[in-house]
């Protein structure tokens, strides 16, 4: 998953931080603001964040001062007596809000990676203020008039193609942010934005707190039978860190299904873990999100109606590659029958195994991973536990992820220890381009913490931009279980795939070569932005890359060829389940955001969810959605509302692109440089479909995806 503060210099509606009153005045004196470490550019290399000088008290005044300064900059643009031009309007807007962007990027990265009650309180306070600030810009009639003037004259003003597109994107973003609304409608828009900002912030806060509260404490070591020694030691360390020395703690991760369910033999403990996971934020109490998601769906529908769209899904997809919700549903709905059929066949195999072993019970969702591992071992002689000793995190990172990037793009990474970080686990690397030039910084934060969001994501502290003379400062977050002291961090192959995936987003940010901030890095449509990251997953199983990193952590022995072949043989194993759980979540997202403004407020979230899944033949108690409604962070607080389909849409591009790499010799520098020049460097400077055609020479075909998932 790629997250972003979404071009704070412009604060588009996609920021999803509502609106309301105008920005609050700065409370501190001018002298106090000037002493704030965020008041000016960092003097560290590439403007790296000065984490050693920052305190929780610095963020609010810096962000509020940044908002005030940007509004002054906007006023200067509007009051310019010269006719509107690309330079004095669009470029001036691109240069505005730099103080706000600097402070906000650091702040929101911290509230995702290393938050606390103080920062969460600041985040809740700032949400409506930032929303109001965004509206103060996009609803400014004088500013919109100038943007429109540049847009109207774009084809006759001597602009190059990228400048024409920038003018068009500004105009479109103003329209989509309510610039043409009447006075009363603008006020309603502001109120809805403000409420959405507050609710989304509360939703995210509830997610973090209930996930921590749902952690499972195990009193007896024998209950952990099936976990590796390293896993048991890590659980003991986690319990000790929470004042439960002598016990074991199993954290609940973002998704519905938890990784430990594949190895724990104790069925009762598996059930406890699963039910703790699936009931998050929907079981009553102060962290319950049911009323929040129902209202978020309703107010988004009302916002869409104000802009002339029948529902939020239609509004969102109108600005994506898909263009219509019908196109997204055609793809997802077309895959659903085959995925559901395959999942039922897989379930039958698991039940047969349970019966053969004399289990005497019906397969439940907390049993699926445990017994599917046994079936995989029986059918393909492949045991996940046999893979892990060859997947030491450090080796995968250095000799796998970094190695592939160097082979393909000529990019290498050198760790440095002279820059401040926000947590001792965070690591910093120079990004070294071909020829030995250092072009930016890469921050890696890989271990799970209570005060860190679940899942995995990429973001930036600074985006590459020629106009502002900026080089990329990129961050990648994962949530691997931190090993006990002296122990290795051994990954599952899913973990390896996640590492390659998020690094694909990171490369998209690192290798950007754009002049304008709005087009830099990962600033593409959401249903394209997952494409480069999914392509990067390919290299995790490339023979040359695999041989370089898949080495036994004790002996250094390369993963045996027979074991690698078993992995290849099993590549479509359990795809019915995996495709179904994803489709269930993606279609659930679309159903919530297909509600019209006149639809009554949903009062029974569970019933709505069940009916939505039944509609597509995906209601299956044994195969739950990857994310249930009440902890579906992507869509209620992560910028993927009506956009979770993007992963499958991008995978169509990815599978077709992987076919191109295979046809052209795979891991070759010339192939990587072609992908770099046509996709990774281009950001959002071209329409997403055109970016793909520049790379592939044609539009993507769906057949490679069907073959990959065993659904053809």
Residue pairs with C-beta under 8 A, 6 or more apart in sequence:
1 455
1 456
1 457
1 458
1 502
1 634
1 638
1 640
2 457
2 458
2 459
2 502
2 505
2 508
2 522
2 529
2 530
2 533
3 112
3 457
3 458
3 459
3 638
3 639
4 459
4 460
4 522
4 523
4 639
5 15
5 101
5 104
5 105
5 108
5 459
6 12
6 14
6 15
6 639
7 517
7 518
7 523
8 15
8 97
8 100
8 101
8 104
8 105
9 70
9 93
9 94
9 95
9 96
9 97
9 98
9 100
9 101
9 517
9 518
10 93
10 94
10 97
10 137
10 170
10 173
10 517
10 518
11 97
11 130
11 133
11 134
11 137
11 138
12 134
12 138
12 173
12 176
12 177
13 134
13 138
13 173
13 176
13 177
13 178
13 193
14 639
15 130
15 131
15 134
15 639
16 196
16 197
16 200
16 637
16 639
16 641
17 127
17 128
17 130
17 131
17 134
17 193
17 196
17 197
17 200
17 201
18 127
18 128
18 131
18 192
18 193
18 194
18 195
18 196
18 197
18 198
18 200
19 128
19 131
19 132
19 134
19 135
19 189
19 190
19 191
19 192
19 193
19 194
19 197
20 128
20 129
20 131
20 132
20 190
20 191
20 193
20 194
20 197
21 128
21 129
21 132
21 194
22 132
22 133
22 136
23 64
23 67
23 68
23 71
23 129
23 132
23 133
23 136
24 64
24 129
25 64
25 68
26 33
26 61
26 64
26 65
26 68
27 61
27 64
28 36
28 61
28 65
32 61
33 39
33 61
33 62
33 65
36 58
36 61
36 62
36 65
37 50
37 53
37 54
37 58
38 54
38 58
38 59
38 62
38 99
38 102
38 103
38 106
39 62
39 65
39 99
41 47
41 102
42 48
42 49
42 50
44 50
44 419
45 419
45 441
46 440
46 441
46 462
46 471
46 473
47 102
47 461
47 462
47 470
47 473
48 419
48 420
48 428
48 441
48 461
48 473
49 106
49 420
49 422
49 461
49 473
50 420
51 420
51 421
51 422
52 420
53 420
54 106
56 116
56 118
56 119
56 122
59 103
59 106
59 107
59 119
59 122
60 122
60 125
60 126
62 99
62 103
63 100
63 103
63 104
63 107
63 126
63 130
64 126
64 129
65 99
66 97
66 99
66 100
66 101
66 102
66 103
66 104
67 100
67 129
67 130
67 133
69 97
69 99
69 100
70 96
70 97
70 99
70 100
70 133
70 137
71 133
71 136
71 137
73 92
73 95
73 96
73 97
74 93
74 96
74 136
74 137
74 140
74 143
76 92
77 88
77 89
77 92
77 93
77 96
77 143
77 146
78 140
78 142
78 143
78 146
79 142
80 88
80 146
82 88
83 149
84 145
84 146
84 147
84 149
84 150
85 150
85 157
86 150
86 154
86 157
86 159
86 163
86 166
86 167
89 146
89 147
89 149
89 150
90 147
90 150
90 163
90 166
90 167
90 170
91 467
91 516
93 143
93 147
93 170
94 166
94 467
94 516
94 517
94 518
95 467
95 468
98 468
100 133
102 462
104 130
105 459
105 460
105 461
105 462
106 461
107 119
107 122
107 123
108 123
109 459
109 461
109 475
110 119
110 422
111 119
111 120
111 123
112 452
112 453
112 457
112 459
112 477
113 422
113 423
113 445
113 452
113 453
113 475
113 477
114 422
114 423
114 449
114 451
114 452
115 123
115 208
115 451
115 452
116 451
120 205
120 208
123 201
123 205
124 198
124 201
124 202
124 205
127 197
127 198
127 200
127 201
128 194
128 197
128 198
130 197
131 193
131 194
131 196
131 197
132 190
132 194
134 177
134 193
135 177
135 178
135 189
135 190
135 193
137 143
138 144
138 173
138 174
138 177
138 178
138 179
139 177
139 178
139 179
139 181
139 186
139 189
139 190
141 179
144 174
144 179
147 167
147 170
147 171
147 174
148 171
148 174
150 157
150 167
150 170
150 171
151 167
151 168
151 170
151 171
154 163
154 164
154 167
154 168
155 164
159 167
162 515
162 516
162 519
162 685
165 519
165 685
165 686
165 687
166 516
166 518
166 519
169 518
169 684
170 518
172 319
176 307
176 315
176 319
178 185
178 186
178 189
178 306
178 307
181 189
181 306
181 307
185 306
188 302
188 306
189 303
189 306
192 299
192 302
192 303
192 306
193 303
195 295
195 299
196 296
196 299
196 300
196 303
199 292
199 295
199 296
199 299
200 296
200 636
200 637
201 637
202 292
203 289
203 292
203 293
203 296
203 633
203 636
203 637
204 453
204 633
204 637
206 281
206 286
206 287
206 288
206 289
206 292
207 280
207 281
207 289
207 453
207 454
207 631
207 633
207 637
208 451
208 453
209 287
210 280
210 281
210 287
210 631
211 251
211 252
211 253
211 254
211 280
211 454
211 631
212 450
213 287
214 252
214 276
214 277
214 279
214 280
215 242
215 249
215 250
215 251
215 252
215 276
216 249
216 250
216 252
216 269
216 272
216 273
216 276
217 239
217 244
217 247
217 248
217 249
218 224
218 235
218 247
218 248
218 249
218 250
218 269
219 247
221 232
221 248
223 266
223 269
224 231
224 232
224 235
224 248
224 264
224 266
224 269
225 264
225 265
225 266
226 263
226 264
226 265
226 266
227 235
227 260
227 263
227 264
228 263
228 385
228 388
228 490
230 483
230 484
230 487
230 488
230 490
231 260
231 263
231 481
232 248
233 483
233 484
233 487
234 481
234 482
234 483
234 484
234 487
235 248
235 249
235 250
236 247
236 248
236 484
237 482
237 483
237 484
237 485
238 248
238 249
238 250
238 251
238 481
238 482
239 245
239 246
239 247
239 248
239 249
241 249
242 249
242 450
250 258
250 260
250 273
251 448
251 481
252 258
252 273
252 276
252 277
252 280
252 454
253 259
253 448
253 454
253 455
253 479
254 453
254 454
254 455
254 479
254 627
254 631
254 633
255 277
255 455
255 626
255 627
256 277
256 278
256 581
256 624
256 625
256 626
256 627
256 628
257 274
257 277
257 365
257 368
257 369
257 581
257 624
257 626
258 273
258 274
258 277
259 492
259 494
260 273
261 270
261 273
261 274
261 366
261 368
261 369
261 370
262 369
262 370
262 372
262 373
262 384
263 370
263 373
263 384
263 385
264 270
264 273
264 370
265 370
267 361
267 366
267 367
270 366
270 367
270 370
271 364
271 366
273 366
274 364
274 365
274 366
275 366
278 365
278 624
278 628
280 630
280 631
281 287
281 288
281 289
281 290
281 630
281 631
282 288
282 289
282 290
282 605
282 606
282 628
282 629
282 630
282 631
288 630
289 629
289 630
289 631
289 636
290 605
290 629
290 630
292 636
293 592
293 605
293 629
293 630
293 632
293 636
294 601
294 602
294 603
294 605
295 601
296 636
297 312
297 592
297 593
297 595
297 602
298 595
298 597
298 599
298 601
298 602
300 312
300 593
300 641
301 311
301 312
301 593
301 595
301 596
301 597
301 599
302 597
303 312
303 315
304 310
304 311
304 312
304 314
304 315
304 597
305 596
305 597
307 315
309 315
309 318
310 596
311 325
311 593
311 594
311 595
311 596
311 597
312 593
312 594
312 595
312 641
312 642
313 325
313 328
313 590
313 593
313 594
313 642
314 324
314 325
314 594
315 642
316 593
316 641
316 642
316 643
317 323
317 324
317 325
317 327
317 328
317 642
317 643
318 324
319 525
320 525
320 526
320 527
320 643
320 646
320 688
321 525
321 527
321 528
321 649
321 688
321 689
322 328
322 527
322 645
322 649
325 590
325 594
325 642
328 527
328 590
328 645
328 649
329 587
329 590
331 645
331 648
331 649
331 652
331 702
332 583
332 586
332 587
332 590
332 616
332 645
332 648
333 587
333 616
335 579
335 583
335 648
335 709
335 711
336 580
336 583
336 587
336 616
336 617
336 618
337 617
338 711
339 575
339 576
339 579
339 580
339 583
339 618
339 709
339 711
340 576
340 580
340 617
340 618
340 620
341 576
342 575
342 576
342 577
342 579
342 580
342 710
342 711
343 576
343 577
343 579
343 580
343 620
343 622
343 623
344 576
344 620
345 576
346 372
346 574
346 576
346 577
347 363
347 368
347 620
347 622
347 623
349 375
350 363
350 367
350 368
350 371
350 372
350 375
351 362
351 363
353 371
353 374
353 375
353 378
354 361
354 363
354 367
354 371
361 367
363 371
363 622
364 621
364 622
365 621
365 622
365 623
365 624
368 577
368 622
368 623
372 573
372 574
372 577
373 383
373 384
376 382
376 383
376 384
376 570
376 573
376 574
377 383
379 570
379 573
380 566
380 569
380 570
380 573
381 566
382 563
382 566
382 567
382 569
382 570
384 492
384 493
386 563
387 492
387 493
387 559
387 563
387 567
388 490
388 491
388 492
389 490
389 552
389 553
389 554
390 550
390 551
390 552
390 553
390 559
390 563
391 490
391 491
391 492
391 493
391 495
391 496
391 550
392 488
392 489
392 490
392 491
392 551
392 553
393 446
393 480
393 488
393 489
393 490
393 491
393 495
393 499
394 488
394 489
395 549
395 551
395 553
396 491
396 496
396 499
396 549
397 444
397 499
398 549
399 548
399 549
399 551
400 496
400 499
400 500
400 539
400 540
400 545
400 546
400 548
400 549
400 550
401 499
401 500
401 503
402 412
402 413
403 545
403 548
403 549
404 500
404 536
404 539
404 542
404 545
404 667
405 411
405 412
405 413
405 503
405 507
406 412
407 544
407 545
407 667
407 669
407 672
408 539
408 667
408 668
408 669
408 671
408 672
408 673
408 675
408 676
409 507
409 511
409 669
409 672
409 673
409 676
409 680
410 433
410 434
410 669
410 672
410 673
411 431
411 432
411 433
411 434
411 507
411 510
411 511
412 432
413 429
413 430
413 431
413 432
413 442
414 429
414 430
414 432
415 427
415 428
415 429
416 428
416 429
416 430
417 428
419 428
419 441
421 427
421 428
421 443
423 445
423 449
425 445
425 446
425 447
425 449
425 482
426 443
426 444
426 445
427 443
427 444
427 445
427 446
428 441
428 442
428 443
428 444
429 441
429 442
429 443
429 444
430 438
430 440
430 441
430 442
431 438
431 439
431 440
431 441
431 442
431 472
431 474
431 510
432 438
432 439
433 439
439 471
439 472
439 510
440 464
440 471
440 472
440 473
440 474
440 510
441 472
441 473
441 474
442 474
442 475
442 476
442 506
442 510
443 461
443 473
443 474
443 475
443 476
444 475
444 476
445 452
445 475
445 476
445 477
445 478
446 476
446 477
446 478
446 480
446 489
447 478
447 479
447 480
447 481
447 482
447 489
448 454
448 479
448 480
448 481
448 482
452 477
452 479
453 477
453 633
454 479
454 633
455 479
455 633
456 476
456 477
456 478
456 479
456 498
456 499
456 501
456 502
457 476
457 477
457 502
457 505
458 474
458 475
458 476
458 477
458 502
458 503
458 505
458 506
458 509
458 522
458 533
459 474
459 475
459 477
460 472
460 473
460 474
460 475
460 509
460 521
461 473
461 474
461 475
462 470
462 471
462 472
462 473
463 470
463 472
463 509
463 512
463 517
463 520
463 521
463 523
464 470
464 471
464 472
464 509
464 510
464 512
464 513
464 514
464 520
464 521
465 514
465 515
465 516
465 517
465 520
466 513
466 514
466 515
467 515
467 516
467 517
468 517
472 509
472 510
472 512
472 521
474 506
474 509
474 510
476 502
476 503
476 505
476 506
477 502
478 495
478 498
478 499
478 502
480 489
480 491
480 495
481 489
482 489
483 489
483 490
488 553
490 553
491 499
493 540
493 567
496 540
497 537
497 540
499 540
500 536
500 537
500 539
500 540
501 533
501 534
501 536
501 537
502 533
503 533
503 536
504 532
504 533
504 534
504 535
504 536
504 537
505 522
505 529
505 532
505 533
507 532
507 536
507 680
508 521
508 522
508 529
508 532
508 533
508 679
508 680
509 521
509 522
511 676
511 680
511 681
512 520
512 521
512 680
512 681
512 683
513 681
513 682
514 520
514 521
514 681
514 682
514 683
514 685
516 685
518 684
519 683
519 684
519 685
520 683
521 683
522 529
522 683
523 683
523 684
524 683
524 684
524 688
524 691
525 684
525 688
526 639
526 640
526 643
526 646
527 643
527 645
527 646
527 649
527 650
527 688
528 646
528 650
528 653
528 688
528 691
528 692
529 646
529 650
530 646
530 647
530 649
530 650
530 651
530 654
531 650
531 653
531 654
531 657
531 679
531 692
532 679
532 680
534 647
534 650
534 651
534 653
534 654
535 654
535 657
535 658
535 661
535 675
537 654
538 654
538 658
538 661
539 545
539 667
540 546
541 567
541 568
542 666
542 667
543 564
544 666
544 667
545 667
546 559
546 564
547 558
547 559
550 558
550 559
550 564
551 557
551 558
551 559
552 558
552 559
571 708
572 708
572 709
572 710
575 709
575 710
575 711
576 710
577 623
579 709
579 711
580 618
580 620
580 623
581 623
581 624
581 625
581 626
582 626
582 647
582 648
583 616
583 618
583 648
584 613
584 616
584 618
584 623
584 624
584 625
584 626
585 625
585 626
585 627
585 632
585 644
586 644
586 645
586 647
586 648
587 612
587 613
587 615
587 616
587 618
588 609
588 612
588 613
588 625
588 629
588 632
589 632
589 634
589 635
589 640
589 641
589 642
589 643
589 644
589 645
590 642
590 645
591 608
591 612
591 615
592 608
592 612
592 629
592 635
593 635
593 641
593 642
595 602
602 608
605 629
605 630
608 629
609 625
609 628
609 629
610 619
613 619
613 620
613 625
627 633
627 634
632 644
634 640
634 643
634 644
635 641
635 642
635 643
635 644
640 646
651 705
652 700
652 702
652 705
653 692
653 700
654 705
655 704
655 705
655 707
655 708
656 696
656 700
656 701
656 702
656 704
656 705
657 675
657 692
657 695
657 696
657 700
658 704
659 704
660 695
660 696
661 667
661 671
664 671
665 671
674 695
675 695
678 691
678 694
678 695
679 691
679 692
679 694
679 695
682 691
682 694
686 694
689 699
692 699
692 700
693 699
703 712
706 712
